[in-house]
């Protein structure tokens, strides 16, 4: 039983590490933040975020492969998935912790 609990925690750590790797790029964070407001096309994302089309395509592919973003057909708009919305909420929670850490560092 203890071994199963250890295995589960290890799997959780792998998931956390994977999410951190995905969010380790500021452009992916910007894409997620933009899509939280509303769905939009590739061209709209490229224009609003001022990202090179090749770079944007690569980041969207990572987000799609990890089920954070989905492209709807035939309209060709990108939308956050339910997983993407949960990850965005997690990003906001993490940001509040980082703000607290900055405050503690400033006090030292």
Secondary structure, 3 states (H helix, E strand, C coil): CHHHHHHHHHHHHHHHHHHHHHCCCHHHHHHHHHHHHCCEEHHHHHHHHCCCHHHHHHHHHHHHHCCCEEECCCCCEEEECHHHHHHHHHHHHHHHHHHHHHHHHHHC
